[in-house]
Amino acid sequence: MDLGCLRLSFVATLATFLFFHYFCACQKAAPNYSFMHNATAAQPVSYYDYIIIGGGTAGCPLAATLSQNASVLLLERGGSPYGNPNITNLGSFGAALSDLSSTSPSQRFISEDGVINSRARVLGGGSCLNAGFYTRAAPYYVREVGWDERLVNESYQWVEKVVAFEPPMRQWQSAVRDGLVEVGVLPYNGFTYDHMYGTKIGGTIFDQNGQRHTAADLLEYANPNGLTLLKHASVHKVLFRIKGKARPQAHGVVFRDATGAKHRAYLKNGPKNEIIVSAGALGSPQLLMLSGVGPADHLKAHNITVVLDQPLVGQGMSDNPMNAIFVPSPVPVEVSLIQVVGITQFGSYIEAASGENFAGGSPSPRDYGMFSPKIGQLSKVPPKQRTPEAIAEAIENMKALDDPAFRGGFILEKVMGPVSTGHLELRTRNPNDNPSVTFNYFKEPEDLQRCVQGISTIEKIIESKSFSKFKYESMSVPTLVNMTASAPVNLLPRHSNTSTSLEQFCRDTVMTIWHYHGGCQVGKVVDHDYKVLGVDALRVIDGSTFYYSPGTNPQATVMMLGRYMGVRILSERLASNDSNHFWWRVR
């Protein structure tokens, strides 16, 4: 195969290594959620025991649990995932991240580091957009955080009954698995949700028909008489009572519907009633700041009244750096999501994905996901040159590529932790605008060293006997590394020594795997019960509270946390009731 053709195909397809194609004619039936409404139907003023801001990966299980014994309002800024094949069908996976419209379930942002990224804007949150890999946090992670291990296990099981499945294992994934074992990522642990050193097959939220099951599905557990879910409800601020209070007390929220009409929701009177922010690692610190809780000087610069000077809001932002090598295959490969992971002793997670046609499987037209020329995402072309004519030419050039150019797979490594951190700041006072975020990828040498060791391990896998069937003999590993380095995967400058310096390769080709976290960390912004320090009746429960990303992929733990904290909060609420009655009700 012509190397230039391979390089061009790789440039078009690297960032879509997760957008693979099980084509399924069936559509997942939307559940009949009687409690789900458009925010335009909301009353101007309403009252609840709990108000949850964000119907995402944590917010949905949290709302479902609290609704068993309390009145709950769940406010989601996006729409429903049901009936949208770009979300529910794996065969249309790339389209959701390519959609830049105001109604898209994905909202793109570019960090100050120059790395292209996305945040969810849909009921179910990131579980509607990710690659579906399901795996628990390590036992030591649970112990270090201080969670109750028994309740953690029960909460994981509660989630897994609805959304977790064992993936099929076919030739390409099996070759990666065997390659990991051959190069020493041991032991082989088989299929398991548990996090343990060695090589394993993890779970997935896609069923056998290639249909996605998301955190929104956990609302099946909800008490329909206890929950009100409003879609397209954009929360602008949390309201506080200050006069006559020893410290600020959250008591309501202001939100707008899709028409721009303003609504207010308040907490009912009661010592246990609370507002819970579950808006994600970008949305939660952003909303605290917009509500007057954050660094005083920064808030004043945006003409925001300071409720509480809290300089640590927005600090500790991290994103696990991800780097990959594309390996063209001389033989057909199955379409596969991330199914196998190598959990190394040196702090890098090795994963892989494959497909016969990364850019769109028949009968779908070719599409290039979040790097599609259709959306003008040509990072090596200056913005003023991203004309309709240039985009159209790029589309035609990519259409002309031979099918074998899209045949192969990606082997990637994700740095655990990470150690490097950054910060988040407001750009505007509009909650629908992206804040400014800096992750400082590879600022700490430990992260860079883990990447180098991870890429070195990938090189060994590519050259292993187990993987030899899926590699062109004529293409050396340095050739594959250089081909990868030539792709416009981010907005960073390129260097010519990437095949000889893996440190430079890691810096130049860094991407996100969408596992960013921090901004409202435990012990800094919230306490160990996730209550915001310095104010009353306000918690933050989501990935913004994490110091490190849990497990190889965090979604299982974020869903678990929603359930876990829902049970704990209800336990506090019903402490005076008979315990057997409580456990019977919270199911």
C-alpha positions in Angstrom: 0.0 0.0 0.0 1.2 3.5 -0.8 2.6 5.1 2.4 1.3 8.6 1.4 -2.2 7.2 1.2 -1.9 5.6 4.6 -0.6 8.9 6.0 -3.5 10.9 4.6 -6.0 8.4 5.9 -4.4 8.5 9.3 -4.6 12.3 9.5 -8.3 12.1 8.8 -9.0 9.3 11.2 -6.8 9.5 14.3 -9.1 11.4 16.5 -11.9 9.1 15.6 -10.2 6.0 16.9 -13.2 5.5 19.2 -15.8 6.0 16.5 -16.3 2.5 15.3 -19.2 1.0 13.6 -21.5 -1.8 14.5 -24.4 -1.1 12.1 -27.7 -2.0 13.7 -31.0 -1.4 12.0 -32.8 -1.6 15.3 -33.4 1.5 17.5 -33.4 1.3 21.3 -36.9 2.1 22.5 -37.2 5.3 24.6 -38.3 4.6 28.1 -41.6 6.1 29.1 -40.4 8.6 31.7 -43.6 10.3 32.9 -41.5 12.7 35.0 -39.5 14.1 32.0 -40.6 17.4 30.6 -39.2 20.3 28.6 -38.3 23.2 30.8 -40.8 25.4 28.9 -43.5 23.5 30.8 -42.1 24.5 34.2 -43.9 26.8 36.6 -42.3 30.2 37.2 -41.7 29.2 40.8 -41.6 25.7 42.3 -40.4 24.0 45.5 -38.6 20.7 46.2 -36.7 18.8 48.9 -33.6 18.4 46.6 -32.6 20.3 43.5 -29.9 18.6 41.4 -28.1 20.6 38.7 -26.9 18.4 35.9 -28.5 15.2 34.7 -25.3 13.5 33.8 -23.3 10.5 34.8 -23.6 11.3 38.5 -26.8 13.3 38.5 -29.1 10.6 37.1 -28.3 7.8 39.6 -28.3 10.4 42.4 -31.8 11.7 41.4 -33.1 8.2 40.9 -32.1 7.3 44.5 -33.2 10.5 46.2 -36.6 10.3 44.5 -37.4 7.2 46.6 -38.1 9.2 49.7 -38.1 12.9 48.7 -39.2 15.3 46.1 -36.5 15.9 43.6 -36.0 18.4 40.7 -33.4 17.4 38.2 -32.3 20.2 35.8 -30.5 19.2 32.6 -29.3 21.8 30.1 -29.4 19.3 27.2 -32.0 17.1 25.6 -32.9 13.5 25.8 -30.5 10.8 24.3 -33.4 8.6 23.4 -34.4 8.6 19.7 -31.1 10.1 18.7 -29.2 7.4 16.7 -26.0 9.5 16.9 -26.0 8.6 20.6 -27.7 5.2 20.8 -26.2 3.6 17.7 -22.5 2.8 17.8 -22.5 3.0 14.0 -23.2 6.8 14.3 -20.8 7.4 17.1 -18.6 10.0 15.4 -21.5 12.2 14.4 -22.3 13.3 17.9 -18.8 14.7 18.5 -18.7 16.2 15.0 -22.0 18.1 15.6 -21.2 21.7 16.4 -24.8 23.0 16.5 -26.4 24.6 19.5 -28.5 21.5 20.0 -25.7 19.0 19.8 -25.3 16.5 22.7 -21.6 17.5 22.6 -20.1 20.9 23.2 -16.6 21.4 21.9 -13.9 23.4 23.7 -10.2 23.8 23.2 -8.1 24.0 26.3 -5.4 26.8 26.7 -2.9 23.9 26.1 -4.2 23.7 22.5 -5.9 20.3 22.9 -9.3 19.8 21.3 -11.8 18.5 23.7 -15.6 18.0 24.3 -18.1 18.2 27.2 -21.5 16.6 27.3 -24.8 18.5 26.8 -27.4 15.7 27.1 -29.3 13.7 29.7 -26.9 11.0 30.7 -23.8 13.2 30.3 -20.5 11.7 29.1 -22.0 8.2 29.2 -23.8 9.3 26.0 -20.6 10.2 24.1 -17.8 8.0 25.4 -16.3 4.7 24.0 -18.3 2.7 26.5 -15.5 1.0 28.5 -16.8 0.0 32.0 -14.4 -0.8 34.8 -14.3 -0.1 38.5 -11.9 1.9 40.6 -9.0 0.1 42.3 -9.6 -1.1 45.9 -6.8 1.2 47.1 -8.5 4.2 45.4 -11.7 3.4 47.4 -9.7 3.2 50.6 -7.8 6.4 50.0 -10.9 8.3 49.3 -12.5 6.9 52.5 -15.6 5.4 51.0 -17.5 2.6 52.7 -16.3 -0.5 50.7 -19.5 -2.5 51.2 -21.8 0.3 50.0 -19.4 1.0 47.1 -19.7 -2.6 46.0 -23.5 -2.6 46.3 -23.6 0.7 44.4 -21.5 -0.7 41.5 -23.8 -3.7 41.3 -26.9 -1.4 41.2 -25.4 0.3 38.2 -24.2 -2.8 36.5 -27.6 -4.5 36.5 -28.7 -1.8 34.0 -25.8 -0.6 31.9 -22.8 -3.1 31.9 -22.1 -6.0 29.5 -19.3 -8.3 28.6 -17.9 -7.4 25.1 -17.3 -9.9 22.3 -13.7 -10.8 21.7 -12.5 -11.3 18.2 -9.2 -11.6 16.4 -7.8 -8.0 16.5 -8.6 -7.4 20.2 -7.4 -10.9 21.0 -4.1 -10.1 19.3 -3.7 -7.0 21.4 -4.5 -9.0 24.5 -2.0 -11.7 23.7 0.6 -9.1 22.7 0.2 -7.4 26.1 0.8 -10.7 27.9 3.7 -11.6 25.6 5.5 -8.3 26.4 5.1 -8.8 30.1 1.9 -7.0 31.2 1.0 -9.8 33.6 -0.9 -11.6 34.9 -3.8 -12.2 32.5 -6.9 -11.7 34.6 -9.6 -12.6 32.0 -12.9 -10.7 32.0 -13.6 -8.6 35.0 -14.9 -5.2 36.1 -12.3 -5.1 38.8 -9.1 -3.0 38.5 -5.9 -5.1 39.0 -2.4 -5.1 37.6 -2.0 -7.1 34.4 -4.0 -7.6 31.3 -7.8 -7.9 31.3 -11.0 -7.7 29.3 -13.2 -5.0 30.7 -16.9 -4.3 30.5 -18.9 -2.1 28.1 -22.1 -0.1 28.1 -22.9 -1.3 24.6 -25.1 -4.4 24.4 -24.8 -7.2 21.8 -26.7 -5.2 19.3 -24.4 -2.2 19.5 -26.9 -0.2 21.5 -25.6 2.2 24.1 -26.9 2.1 27.7 -26.3 5.3 29.6 -26.6 6.9 33.0 -30.1 8.1 31.8 -31.2 4.4 31.9 -30.6 4.4 35.6 -33.6 6.7 35.9 -35.6 3.5 35.5 -35.0 3.1 39.2 -36.7 6.4 40.0 -39.9 6.9 41.8 -42.0 8.7 39.2 -44.0 10.5 41.9 -40.8 11.8 43.5 -38.9 13.1 40.5 -39.4 16.0 38.1 -36.9 16.1 35.3 -36.6 19.2 33.1 -34.7 19.1 29.8 -33.2 22.2 28.2 -33.0 23.9 31.6 -29.9 26.1 31.8 -29.1 27.0 35.4 -27.6 30.5 35.7 -27.0 30.7 39.4 -27.5 29.2 42.9 -29.3 31.6 45.2 -28.1 32.1 48.8 -29.7 33.5 52.0 -27.1 35.7 53.8 -29.0 38.0 56.1 -29.5 36.6 59.5 -27.3 33.6 58.8 -24.0 32.6 60.3 -22.9 31.7 56.8 -24.4 31.7 53.4 -27.2 29.1 52.9 -28.2 27.9 49.4 -32.0 28.0 49.0 -32.8 28.1 45.3 -31.7 28.3 41.7 -32.5 30.5 38.7 -32.8 28.7 35.4 -33.9 29.5 31.9 -35.8 27.4 29.4 -35.1 27.1 25.7 -37.1 30.2 24.9 -35.0 32.2 27.4 -37.9 32.5 30.0 -36.7 32.7 33.6 -37.8 30.2 36.2 -37.0 29.9 39.9 -36.9 26.7 42.0 -36.6 26.8 45.8 -35.9 24.3 48.5 -38.8 23.5 50.8 -38.4 24.3 54.4 -36.5 21.5 56.1 -33.0 21.1 57.7 -32.0 18.2 55.4 -33.1 19.8 52.1 -30.2 20.7 49.7 -29.0 21.8 46.3 -26.6 19.4 44.7 -24.4 20.5 41.8 -23.5 17.6 39.4 -22.6 19.6 36.3 -19.2 18.0 35.6 -15.6 19.0 35.9 -16.2 22.2 33.8 -19.8 23.0 34.7 -19.6 22.6 38.5 -16.7 25.0 39.3 -18.1 27.3 36.6 -21.5 27.4 38.3 -20.1 28.0 41.8 -18.2 31.0 40.4 -21.3 32.3 38.6 -23.1 32.0 41.9 -20.5 34.0 43.8 -18.4 31.2 45.3 -14.9 31.4 44.1 -11.8 33.6 44.0 -13.0 37.0 45.0 -10.8 39.1 42.6 -11.7 36.9 39.7 -15.5 37.2 40.5 -15.2 41.0 40.9 -13.5 41.2 37.5 -16.7 39.7 36.0 -19.0 41.9 38.1 -20.2 39.0 40.2 -21.2 39.6 43.8 -19.0 37.7 46.1 -20.9 35.3 48.4 -17.8 33.4 49.6 -14.2 34.1 48.7 -13.0 30.6 47.9 -9.8 30.7 45.9 -9.6 26.9 45.4 -12.7 26.7 43.2 -11.4 25.9 39.7 -8.0 24.8 40.9 -6.6 21.3 40.5 -7.9 20.7 37.0 -6.4 17.6 35.4 -6.9 15.7 32.1 -5.3 12.3 31.6 -3.0 12.7 28.6 -3.6 10.1 25.9 -1.2 9.2 23.0 -1.7 6.6 20.3 -0.1 4.9 17.4 -2.1 3.9 14.3 -1.3 0.5 12.9 -2.6 -0.1 9.3 -3.5 -3.8 8.8 -2.7 -5.9 5.8 -5.7 -8.1 6.6 -9.3 -7.2 7.4 -10.0 -6.5 11.1 -13.2 -6.6 13.1 -14.9 -3.4 14.3 -14.1 -3.2 18.0 -14.4 -0.7 20.8 -11.9 -0.6 23.7 -12.3 -4.0 25.3 -8.8 -4.9 26.5 -6.7 -3.0 28.9 -3.1 -3.5 30.1 -2.7 -2.0 33.6 1.0 -1.6 34.0 3.1 -1.3 37.2 4.7 2.0 35.9 1.4 4.0 35.7 0.2 3.7 32.1 -3.0 2.1 30.8 -2.7 0.4 27.4 -6.0 0.1 25.4 -6.9 -0.4 21.7 -9.6 -0.2 19.1 -10.0 -1.4 15.5 -12.2 -1.0 12.5 -12.6 -2.0 8.9 -13.5 1.6 8.1 -12.9 4.2 10.8 -14.4 6.9 8.6 -17.9 5.5 8.2 -19.2 2.0 7.6 -21.5 1.0 4.8 -24.3 1.9 4.3 -23.4 5.1 6.2 -21.5 7.9 4.2 -17.9 8.4 5.2 -17.5 10.8 8.0 -14.4 11.8 10.0 -15.8 12.4 13.4 -14.5 15.3 15.4 -11.8 15.9 12.8 -14.2 15.9 9.9 -13.4 18.5 7.1 -17.2 18.9 7.1 -16.9 21.0 10.2 -13.8 22.8 9.2 -11.6 21.1 11.7 -8.3 21.4 9.8 -5.9 22.3 12.5 -2.9 22.7 10.2 -4.8 25.1 8.0 -4.9 28.8 9.3 -8.5 29.7 10.2 -8.8 32.3 7.5 -8.0 29.6 4.9 -10.7 27.2 6.1 -12.9 28.3 3.3 -15.9 26.3 2.0 -13.8 25.5 -1.1 -10.9 24.2 1.0 -13.2 22.0 3.1 -15.0 20.6 0.0 -11.6 19.8 -1.6 -10.5 18.0 1.6 -13.7 16.0 1.6 -13.3 14.9 -2.0 -9.7 14.0 -1.4 -10.6 11.7 1.5 -13.5 10.2 -0.4 -11.0 9.1 -3.1 -8.9 7.1 -0.7 -9.0 3.3 -1.1 -10.9 1.3 1.5 -7.7 -0.5 2.7 -6.4 3.0 3.8 -9.0 2.9 6.6 -8.3 -0.6 7.7 -6.4 -1.1 10.9 -6.4 0.0 14.5 -5.1 2.2 17.2 -3.1 1.2 20.3 -3.1 3.9 22.9 -1.8 4.7 26.3 -3.4 6.8 29.0 -1.3 8.2 31.8 -2.8 7.4 35.2 -3.5 10.2 37.7 -2.2 12.5 36.3 0.2 14.4 38.5 0.1 17.6 36.4 -2.7 20.1 37.3 -4.0 23.3 36.0 -6.9 25.7 36.6 -10.3 26.9 35.3 -11.5 30.5 35.0 -14.6 32.2 33.7 -14.6 33.8 30.2 -18.1 35.3 30.5 -21.1 35.3 32.8 -23.1 33.1 30.4 -23.3 29.5 31.8 -23.7 28.2 28.3 -20.3 29.5 27.3 -17.2 27.4 27.9 -14.9 28.6 30.6 -11.2 28.9 30.1 -9.3 25.8 31.2 -5.6 24.9 31.3 -4.6 21.3 32.1 -0.8 21.7 31.8 -0.2 18.3 30.2 3.2 16.8 31.1 4.1 19.7 33.3 5.3 17.2 35.8 8.1 14.9 34.6 6.4 11.8 36.2 3.6 12.1 33.7 5.9 12.4 30.7 7.9 9.4 31.9 4.8 7.3 32.2 3.8 8.3 28.6 7.3 7.3 27.3 7.1 3.9 29.0 3.5 3.4 27.7 4.5 4.2 24.1 7.6 1.9 24.4 5.2 -0.8 25.5 3.0 -0.2 22.5 6.0 -0.5 20.2 6.8 -3.9 21.7 3.2 -5.0 21.2 3.3 -4.0 17.6 6.5 -6.0 17.1 5.2 -9.0 19.1 4.6 -12.4 17.5 1.0 -12.3 18.8 0.2 -9.1 16.8 2.3 -9.9 13.6 -0.7 -10.8 11.5 -2.0 -7.2 11.7 1.1 -5.3 10.8 2.7 -4.7 7.4 6.2 -6.2 7.5 7.5 -3.4 5.4 6.4 -0.7 7.9 8.8 -0.2 10.8 7.7 1.1 14.2 9.6 4.4 13.6 7.6 4.8 10.3 4.4 4.3 12.2 5.5 6.8 14.9 6.4 9.4 12.3 3.1 8.8 10.5 1.2 9.3 13.8 3.2 12.5 14.6 2.3 14.0 11.2 -1.4 14.1 12.1 -3.1 17.3 13.2 -4.5 15.8 16.4 -4.1 19.1 18.3 -3.1 22.7 17.8 0.4 22.3 19.1 3.6 22.9 16.9 5.3 19.9 15.5 9.0 18.7 15.7 11.0 16.5 13.4 12.6 14.2 16.0 9.5 12.4 17.2 10.6 8.9 16.2 13.9 9.3 18.0 12.6 11.1 21.1 9.5 9.6 22.6 9.4 12.5 25.0 8.8 14.8 22.1 6.3 12.4 20.5 4.3 12.5 23.7 4.3 16.3 23.9 3.5 16.8 20.2 0.7 14.2 19.8 -1.1 14.6 23.2 -4.8 14.2 23.0 -7.6 13.9 25.5 -9.5 10.7 26.3 -12.2 12.9 27.9 -11.3 11.9 31.5 -10.7 15.4 32.8 -11.6 16.1 36.4 -11.0 18.5 39.4 -12.0 22.0 40.2 -14.1 21.3 43.3 -11.8 18.8 45.1 -12.5 17.1 48.4 -10.7 18.8 51.3 -10.3 22.0 49.3 -13.8 23.0 48.0 -16.0 20.3 49.5 -15.6 18.1 52.6 -15.7 14.3 52.7 -19.5 14.4 52.5 -19.2 16.6 49.4 -20.7 19.6 51.2 -19.3 22.9 49.9 -17.0 24.3 52.6 -18.1 27.7 54.1 -21.8 27.5 53.0 -24.8 25.5 54.0 -27.3 23.3 52.0 -25.0 22.9 49.0 -23.0 19.9 47.8 -21.0 19.0 44.7 -21.2 15.4 43.6 -19.4 14.5 40.4 -15.9 14.1 38.9 -15.0 17.7 39.7 -14.3 16.4 43.2 -11.6 13.9 42.1 -7.9 14.4 42.5 -7.1 11.4 40.2 -9.2 9.7 37.6 -10.5 6.4 39.1 -9.7 3.1 37.4 -8.7 3.0 33.7 -11.9 4.8 32.7 -14.0 6.8 35.3 -17.6 6.5 34.2 -18.4 3.4 36.3 -17.2 5.1 39.4 -19.0 8.4 38.7 -22.2 6.5 38.3 -21.5 4.5 41.4 -20.8 7.8 43.3 -24.2 9.2 42.4 -25.9 6.1 43.8 -23.5 5.9 46.8 -24.1 9.5 47.9 -27.9 9.2 47.2 -28.1 6.3 49.7 -25.9 8.1 52.2 -28.0 11.3 52.0 -31.2 9.5 52.4 -29.8 7.5 55.3 -29.1 10.8 57.0 -32.6 12.1 56.2 -34.3 9.0 57.4 -32.0 8.3 60.4 -34.9 8.5 62.8 -36.9 5.9 60.9 -36.7 2.2 61.2 -33.5 1.0 59.3 -35.2 -2.0 57.7 -37.9 0.3 56.3 -35.2 2.5 54.9 -33.3 -0.3 53.1 -36.5 -1.6 51.7 -37.4 1.7 50.3 -34.0 2.6 48.8 -33.7 0.0 46.1 
